[in-house]
Amino acid sequence: MPVSLTRSWTPPGPYDLHGSLRVLRRGPYDPTYRTEDGAVWRGTRTPDGPATLRLSRRREADGGAVCAEAWGPGAGWLLDGLPALLGAEDDPAAFVPHHDVAREAHRRHPGLRLVRTGRVLESLIPSVLEQKVTAEEAYRAWRLLVRRFGERAPGPHPHLWVMPHPRDWLRIPSWEWHRAGVDQKRSAAVLRALQRAGRMEEAAHLGLDAALARLQAIPGIGPWTAAEVLQRSNGEPDAVTVGDLHLPGQIGYALTGARGTDDDGMLELLAPYEGQRHRASRLILLGGPRMPRRAPRFPVGNIAPL
């Protein structure tokens, strides 16, 4: 049996382990993220090497602590950052609802916390893959590339993977990106970021404006991608996503009942939440009515056979 390290963290109040961590999962078949028997498993690459993390929650009657077990060279690093990962640095009490939808969602989901992984590239690469394509296409590309060029996660889980090391991402031939359905524009953006891997990872320790600027200095990484990354790597409550195909319309419909809200309209609606606009968006989507579809879904493409 592989040797593991353990640590526990007790939330200071209500806590939703699965709801808080779900943003780290890239689709239902993400090879780096599994949920089994109430536990969350993550395969990740730390500064000290690959690692596996298993998280489970004790019953409230037994104290409600989150119990962590970690394997691999990066196990110590992972456990050192466990409270931040689980949202200990987040402050849900800083959120002041200004709409009934947000108020009710905040009341119904008191245990939702913004997680902080401290790792930029593991969020940046799949976020770039999600640019201008369906979620299904992006999830498939992530799954294929991780399984083909990554490595088995250390520890006992037989089906958990760790994404490739930056040098291994850089060695992926162009035809393998194509086979995974990733066009040249997106693969080039990933490769440019990987060539500056150290600079990218430094963004995990910067303030929001500086971190956004650091990421967007890479051609092919715009406001949408940068915000999606910092929501996960930095746990930024104000990293609002702009440039999304669906989000402005969903926020607008949930708050006003009207269709056709664009980015400017969404930002105007979220203005009262400045400093907490990402949290507000998540809560509004959790608690608000969903806009009925009137048009076909974005078509699924597949460039691999071309």
Summary of the structure (lengths in Angstrom):
residues: 306
radius of gyration: 19.3
end to end distance: 45.8
largest distance: 57.5
contacts: 981
relative contact order: 0.14
helix: 46%
strand: 12%
